[in-house]
Amino acid sequence: MKNTALTDVHISLGAKMVPFAGFNMPVQYAGINSEHEVVRNSVGVFDVSHMGEFILKGERALDLIQRVSANDASKLFDGKIQYTYLPNETGGIVDDILVYRIDEKTYLLVVNASNIEKDWEWISKFNTEGVEMIDISDKTSLLAVQGPKSIDVLQKLTDIDLSALDYYSFKKGVFAGIKNVLISATGYTGAGGFEIYFENANANAIWDAIFEAGKEYGITPIGLGARDTLRLEMGFCLYGNDIDETTSPLEAGLGWVTKFTKSFTNSENLKKEKEAGIANKLVGFELLERGIARHDYEIQDASGANIGRVTSGTQSPTLQKPIGLGYVKKEFSKEGTEIFVNIRNKAVKAVVVKPPFVK
């Protein structure tokens, strides 16, 4: 199992460590619910250094990205970020990723931890024009500082005007006295905040500086458990749960980042699928009775017939009610539709709602 540059810090803080995507990661410190509330109301820090980062450089870097990505990266400008996915050749998804445009010949791709090797091999397969590819995952640390007070904490540590950093944009500069730190605003919690990319050698110094700056706001380290409940309250997909190699990006609601104005991997088949109409759809739902809808639980109609499956589910700490995501037949996807989740052979009533669950 791999460690991040801050693994020893998490252990010293009493974190419960678990294996995740090949890494030894903190799942919780004080508890998932309390950590969740800290991020919603103040500010918390996630070590997400297990994520992967690739640099693509050269005259044909954009061409390569356009070939493997469903979104249109030609719309990017320096300092802008794009959410997209890598389609496979059988109608599913290799991974969902972020593309950062450093300059017109240099891009940073941020990929899911569980897919680093797979994504590298996939993109390399299409790299027929000599684009320089550099995997900087093992030497890069990444902290996500999330919550409404995150800007107050981080602005103390940099001259970059964080209030001017638009959603899905980034800047490089000096942070906590360290040069060449990349600060972005993408967010996976719905609570606002920033991501900070830097070299592993600076991990302890940056961690300490952030926690010193955040003392007055009760800044807290946050584990992957609360990261999952926070993203689910926003209805954000998690690769391996809600999307994977077998799920259709169109059924998963990723049509908005599927641009048929260009050619990309499997674009012709996806275009045909769109024209024919999808059979299933990823929806949000709330349980109307007690229970937790777990991954792969069956979703049924009123007669008990199988109409789909759960992909993610939890007890929402903010709403104090059970919520989830799942694929259902399209005719059951309308907001307000009554469905049932089979929990331990009991049909638990639920209703389809439109995410985000927390507005």
Backbone torsions as a table, in degrees:
resi	resn	phi	psi	omega
1	MET	NA	139.5	179.0
2	LYS	-85.6	152.2	172.3
3	ASN	-110.2	155.9	168.6
4	THR	-89.5	173.0	179.7
5	ALA	-65.9	-13.7	-175.8
6	LEU	-112.7	10.4	-177.9
7	THR	-55.1	-44.7	-179.5
8	ASP	-63.0	-34.1	177.5
9	VAL	-64.3	-44.7	-179.9
10	HIS	-62.2	-42.5	179.8
11	ILE	-63.6	-41.7	-179.5
12	SER	-65.6	-26.0	178.9
13	LEU	-86.9	2.7	176.3
14	GLY	82.4	20.6	-180.0
15	ALA	-65.2	146.0	169.8
16	LYS	-82.7	116.4	-175.7
17	MET	-97.4	139.3	178.8
18	VAL	-137.0	154.8	173.3
19	PRO	-73.1	130.6	177.7
20	PHE	-145.8	117.6	178.1
21	ALA	53.9	35.9	177.5
22	GLY	84.9	4.7	-179.1
23	PHE	-117.7	153.0	173.7
24	ASN	-88.4	103.2	-169.2
25	MET	-122.8	149.6	176.3
26	PRO	-77.6	121.9	178.4
27	VAL	-90.8	-29.8	175.7
28	GLN	-164.4	159.8	176.1
29	TYR	-115.9	-81.2	179.9
30	ALA	-80.7	-24.9	-177.1
31	GLY	144.8	145.4	-173.7
32	ILE	-60.8	-46.5	-176.2
33	ASN	-64.2	-44.1	-179.1
34	SER	-68.6	-37.0	178.0
35	GLU	-67.0	-39.3	176.6
36	HIS	-57.4	-47.1	-178.1
37	GLU	-65.5	-36.4	177.9
38	VAL	-58.8	-46.0	-179.0
39	VAL	-67.4	-41.4	180.0
40	ARG	-64.4	-33.4	-170.3
41	ASN	-109.5	-21.4	-175.3
42	SER	-140.6	-101.2	-179.1
43	VAL	-160.8	135.6	177.2
44	GLY	-137.7	161.7	-176.4
45	VAL	-122.9	124.1	175.5
46	PHE	-104.1	131.7	167.2
47	ASP	-88.2	107.5	179.0
48	VAL	-117.5	38.6	-178.8
49	SER	-70.1	-6.3	176.8
50	HIS	-74.8	-16.5	178.0
51	MET	-61.3	155.8	-178.5
52	GLY	-100.6	148.2	178.7
53	GLU	-134.3	126.7	176.4
54	PHE	-120.0	138.9	169.7
55	ILE	-100.2	130.7	173.1
56	LEU	-116.2	123.7	-174.4
57	LYS	-131.4	147.8	172.9
58	GLY	128.0	173.1	-178.3
59	GLU	-57.8	-34.0	-174.5
60	ARG	-105.2	15.9	-178.9
61	ALA	-59.8	-45.6	179.7
62	LEU	-62.8	-40.5	179.8
63	ASP	-59.3	-40.9	179.5
64	LEU	-65.4	-45.0	179.0
65	ILE	-61.5	-42.3	179.3
66	GLN	-62.0	-33.1	-177.9
67	ARG	-73.1	-37.6	-174.6
68	VAL	-97.3	-15.1	-174.7
69	SER	-107.1	143.6	-178.7
70	ALA	-78.8	-27.7	179.9
71	ASN	-81.1	169.5	-177.2
72	ASP	-100.3	96.0	-176.7
73	ALA	-72.5	-9.1	177.4
74	SER	-68.9	-16.1	179.0
75	LYS	-79.4	-12.0	-179.0
76	LEU	-72.1	152.5	170.5
77	PHE	-131.6	169.1	-177.0
78	ASP	-54.8	128.3	179.3
79	GLY	89.0	4.3	-179.1
80	LYS	-108.1	148.4	-177.6
81	ILE	-120.0	149.1	178.8
82	GLN	-133.0	134.6	171.1
83	TYR	-86.2	136.1	-179.2
84	THR	-157.3	-175.5	174.7
85	TYR	-142.8	160.6	176.9
86	LEU	-101.1	107.4	177.9
87	PRO	-72.3	146.0	170.6
88	ASN	-91.0	-171.9	-175.0
89	GLU	-95.9	5.1	-177.5
90	THR	-120.9	16.6	175.6
91	GLY	97.0	-0.5	-179.8
92	GLY	-107.5	-161.4	-171.6
93	ILE	-125.5	122.8	175.7
94	VAL	-68.8	-43.7	179.9
95	ASP	-172.7	159.1	166.4
96	ASP	-106.4	138.2	-168.5
97	ILE	-138.7	170.2	170.2
98	LEU	-113.7	139.7	176.0
99	VAL	-115.8	120.9	177.5
100	TYR	-105.8	127.1	174.4
101	ARG	-92.2	109.1	176.9
102	ILE	-76.2	-52.0	170.5
103	ASP	-152.8	-176.3	-171.1
104	GLU	-65.9	-15.3	179.6
105	LYS	-118.4	6.3	-176.2
106	THR	-136.8	126.2	-178.9
107	TYR	-132.1	146.5	172.6
108	LEU	-109.2	127.1	175.4
109	LEU	-109.1	127.7	177.6
110	VAL	-108.5	122.5	-172.4
111	VAL	-122.8	162.8	-179.6
112	ASN	-69.9	144.0	-174.8
113	ALA	-56.6	-40.1	-176.7
114	SER	-71.6	-12.0	-173.7
115	ASN	-115.8	10.6	-173.5
116	ILE	-55.1	-54.7	-177.1
117	GLU	-65.9	-43.3	-179.3
118	LYS	-62.0	-45.5	-179.3
119	ASP	-64.4	-41.9	179.4
120	TRP	-58.5	-47.9	-179.8
121	GLU	-65.6	-38.2	-178.9
122	TRP	-64.7	-50.2	-178.9
123	ILE	-65.3	-39.8	179.5
124	SER	-59.3	-35.0	-179.4
125	LYS	-59.5	-31.1	-178.0
126	PHE	-97.9	-1.1	-177.7
127	ASN	-83.8	78.4	-176.9
128	THR	-99.6	-0.5	-175.6
129	GLU	-113.7	17.8	173.5
130	GLY	74.2	29.4	175.2
131	VAL	-68.6	133.6	177.7
132	GLU	-75.9	122.3	179.3
133	MET	-115.5	128.3	-178.9
134	ILE	-128.1	121.7	177.6
135	ASP	-89.7	107.8	-178.4
136	ILE	-103.8	14.4	-175.1
137	SER	-56.9	-45.1	-173.3
138	ASP	-73.3	-15.5	180.0
139	LYS	-111.5	6.4	-176.8
140	THR	-112.3	131.4	172.4
141	SER	-103.8	152.0	-178.4
142	LEU	-141.9	122.4	173.6
143	LEU	-113.9	135.8	172.8
144	ALA	-106.5	114.5	178.8
145	VAL	-103.3	109.9	-167.7
146	GLN	-124.5	146.3	177.8
147	GLY	127.7	160.8	-175.9
148	PRO	-61.5	-22.6	-179.9
149	LYS	-95.4	3.6	-176.3
150	SER	-61.2	-37.6	-178.6
151	ILE	-67.3	-36.3	179.0
152	ASP	-65.0	-37.6	179.6
153	VAL	-70.9	-51.5	-171.1
154	LEU	-74.7	-29.1	-179.2
155	GLN	-63.6	-25.0	176.7
156	LYS	-63.4	-22.3	-168.9
157	LEU	-106.2	1.6	-177.2
158	THR	-151.1	153.2	174.6
159	ASP	-87.5	-9.1	175.6
160	ILE	-64.6	130.1	179.7
161	ASP	-76.6	97.8	-175.4
162	LEU	-68.3	-26.2	179.1
163	SER	-69.5	-19.5	179.6
164	ALA	-93.9	0.1	-179.1
165	LEU	-84.9	103.6	-178.5
166	ASP	-66.2	158.4	174.9
167	TYR	-56.8	133.8	-177.7
168	TYR	63.0	45.0	171.0
169	SER	-139.9	169.4	-177.2
170	PHE	-150.9	163.0	172.1
171	LYS	-142.5	153.5	173.6
172	LYS	-108.9	145.3	178.4
173	GLY	178.4	-160.3	179.6
174	VAL	-88.8	131.7	178.5
175	PHE	-137.6	126.5	-178.2
176	ALA	53.8	35.8	178.3
177	GLY	79.3	3.8	-177.0
178	ILE	-108.8	131.3	-177.0
179	LYS	-80.9	160.8	171.9
180	ASN	61.0	39.3	174.5
181	VAL	-95.4	134.9	179.1
182	LEU	-100.2	126.4	178.7
183	ILE	-117.5	125.6	-179.2
184	SER	-126.1	167.5	179.6
185	ALA	-131.6	81.6	176.5
186	THR	-109.9	-52.2	173.4
187	GLY	76.5	137.3	179.6
188	TYR	-132.2	13.8	-175.1
189	THR	-120.2	-18.0	-175.7
190	GLY	75.6	8.5	-178.0
191	ALA	-107.1	6.9	-175.6
192	GLY	79.9	161.6	177.4
193	GLY	139.9	-169.3	-170.7
194	PHE	-142.1	158.9	173.7
195	GLU	-115.3	139.8	-176.8
196	ILE	-124.4	117.6	-179.6
197	TYR	-105.9	133.8	-178.7
198	PHE	-160.2	169.3	179.9
199	GLU	-74.5	147.3	-177.7
200	ASN	-52.4	-35.5	-176.2
201	ALA	-59.9	-23.0	-177.6
202	ASN	-100.1	7.3	-172.6
203	ALA	-60.1	-50.9	-176.9
204	ASN	-64.5	-41.0	-179.6
205	ALA	-63.9	-42.9	-178.8
206	ILE	-70.8	-42.6	176.4
207	TRP	-56.3	-49.6	-178.3
208	ASP	-62.4	-41.0	-178.7
209	ALA	-64.8	-41.0	179.9
210	ILE	-64.8	-43.4	-177.7
211	PHE	-71.4	-31.5	174.9
212	GLU	-67.0	-44.1	-179.0
213	ALA	-67.9	-25.4	-176.3
214	GLY	-97.1	2.9	-176.6
215	LYS	-52.0	-46.3	-174.9
216	GLU	-67.9	-15.8	179.9
217	TYR	-102.9	6.3	-180.0
218	GLY	67.9	35.6	-178.4
219	ILE	-55.6	141.7	-171.4
220	THR	-139.1	142.2	171.4
221	PRO	-73.4	141.8	-174.6
222	ILE	-124.6	138.1	-178.8
223	GLY	-93.5	177.3	-177.9
224	LEU	-68.1	-22.0	178.9
225	GLY	-62.2	-48.7	178.9
226	ALA	-71.4	-29.4	175.8
227	ARG	-60.0	-37.7	-179.4
228	ASP	-71.2	-42.9	-179.8
229	THR	-68.5	-36.1	179.1
230	LEU	-66.0	-45.7	-178.6
231	ARG	-68.7	-32.8	-179.3
232	LEU	-70.1	-35.8	175.8
233	GLU	-61.7	-24.3	177.8
234	MET	-92.0	-8.6	-177.6
235	GLY	76.1	21.0	178.5
236	PHE	-78.8	138.1	179.6
237	CYS	-72.3	147.3	172.2
238	LEU	-118.3	123.6	-179.9
239	TYR	-64.0	136.1	-177.0
240	GLY	97.6	-23.1	175.3
241	ASN	-106.0	-64.5	-171.8
242	ASP	-94.2	-24.9	177.0
243	ILE	-137.1	146.8	178.5
244	ASP	-164.1	-166.2	-176.9
245	GLU	-63.3	-19.5	-175.1
246	THR	-104.5	-9.5	-175.5
247	THR	-92.9	140.0	177.1
248	SER	-74.9	129.7	177.5
249	PRO	-62.9	-29.5	179.6
250	LEU	-72.7	-38.9	176.4
251	GLU	-69.1	-27.2	-179.7
252	ALA	-81.7	0.9	179.1
253	GLY	82.1	21.8	-179.0
254	LEU	-99.1	20.0	176.3
255	GLY	-59.3	-30.6	-177.6
256	TRP	-69.0	-17.1	175.3
257	VAL	-114.3	21.5	177.5
258	THR	-112.9	102.1	-171.5
259	LYS	-105.9	107.0	-177.9
260	PHE	-83.8	11.9	174.9
261	THR	-78.4	-3.0	178.1
262	LYS	-141.3	169.8	177.0
263	SER	-97.4	135.8	176.6
264	PHE	-147.9	175.7	-177.7
265	THR	-51.8	123.1	176.7
266	ASN	62.9	19.5	-176.2
267	SER	-64.1	-35.1	-178.8
268	GLU	-64.6	-42.6	179.4
269	ASN	-68.7	-37.9	178.2
270	LEU	-66.8	-36.3	177.7
271	LYS	-63.3	-42.0	177.6
272	LYS	-63.6	-40.1	178.8
273	GLU	-62.2	-41.9	179.0
274	LYS	-62.9	-44.1	-178.8
275	GLU	-66.1	-36.5	-179.9
276	ALA	-74.9	-26.8	-177.8
277	GLY	96.7	135.6	-177.2
278	ILE	-74.2	151.4	-179.4
279	ALA	-91.6	-31.2	-177.0
280	ASN	-129.5	166.1	-179.6
281	LYS	-148.1	139.8	175.0
282	LEU	-78.7	123.4	-177.8
283	VAL	-127.4	161.2	168.8
284	GLY	-94.2	152.9	176.4
285	PHE	-150.2	155.0	172.5
286	GLU	-117.6	133.8	173.5
287	LEU	-74.7	139.2	-179.8
288	LEU	-96.2	-3.2	176.8
289	GLU	-131.9	173.8	-179.8
290	ARG	-68.5	149.4	178.0
291	GLY	140.2	162.2	175.5
292	ILE	-120.3	127.0	178.6
293	ALA	-83.9	106.9	-177.0
294	ARG	-88.2	159.1	177.4
295	HIS	-52.1	129.9	176.9
296	ASP	78.7	2.6	172.4
297	TYR	-63.1	146.6	-178.6
298	GLU	-75.7	139.5	171.4
299	ILE	-105.3	135.2	-173.6
300	GLN	-126.8	163.7	169.7
301	ASP	-91.9	-175.7	-175.1
302	ALA	-63.5	-24.4	-179.6
303	SER	-87.1	-4.6	-178.9
304	GLY	93.3	3.4	178.6
305	ALA	-75.7	142.2	-179.7
306	ASN	-71.2	123.8	178.5
307	ILE	-121.7	2.2	179.8
308	GLY	165.5	-163.5	-178.3
309	ARG	-148.9	152.0	177.2
310	VAL	-78.2	140.2	174.6
311	THR	-109.9	-34.8	177.5
312	SER	-146.1	144.5	176.7
313	GLY	-158.2	148.8	178.7
314	THR	-162.3	171.5	168.1
315	GLN	-89.6	114.3	-178.3
316	SER	-66.5	117.2	178.6
317	PRO	-64.1	-31.7	-178.7
318	THR	-76.0	-45.5	-175.5
319	LEU	-89.2	-16.1	-177.0
320	GLN	57.6	41.2	175.3
321	LYS	-149.2	155.1	-179.3
322	PRO	-76.8	131.6	-179.6
323	ILE	-128.8	166.8	178.2
324	GLY	-168.8	172.0	172.0
325	LEU	-123.3	149.5	177.1
326	GLY	-170.4	160.0	176.2
327	TYR	-90.2	132.8	174.1
328	VAL	-131.9	160.7	173.0
329	LYS	-58.0	142.8	-170.8
330	LYS	-54.3	-34.8	-177.6
331	GLU	-67.5	-12.6	178.2
332	PHE	-104.2	10.4	-170.7
333	SER	-92.7	-5.5	-177.3
334	LYS	-70.5	140.2	178.8
335	GLU	-55.9	133.7	-179.7
336	GLY	94.1	-8.0	-179.5
337	THR	-69.3	136.5	178.2
338	GLU	-84.1	128.9	175.9
339	ILE	-133.1	174.2	-179.6
340	PHE	-134.5	138.2	175.9
341	VAL	-106.7	128.1	-179.7
342	ASN	-80.6	101.9	179.8
343	ILE	-112.0	108.3	-177.9
344	ARG	51.8	51.1	177.3
345	ASN	64.9	19.4	174.2
346	LYS	-118.8	129.4	178.5
347	ALA	-80.4	105.7	-178.0
348	VAL	-96.4	123.9	-174.7
349	LYS	-68.1	140.8	178.0
350	ALA	-143.4	168.0	177.3
351	VAL	-133.2	140.4	179.0
352	VAL	-73.4	128.2	177.6
353	VAL	-128.2	157.8	-179.7
354	LYS	-93.0	117.1	176.2
355	PRO	-64.8	157.9	5.3
356	PRO	-72.9	147.5	177.8
357	PHE	-70.7	-37.6	176.5
358	VAL	-103.2	115.5	-175.3
359	LYS	-80.1	NA	NA
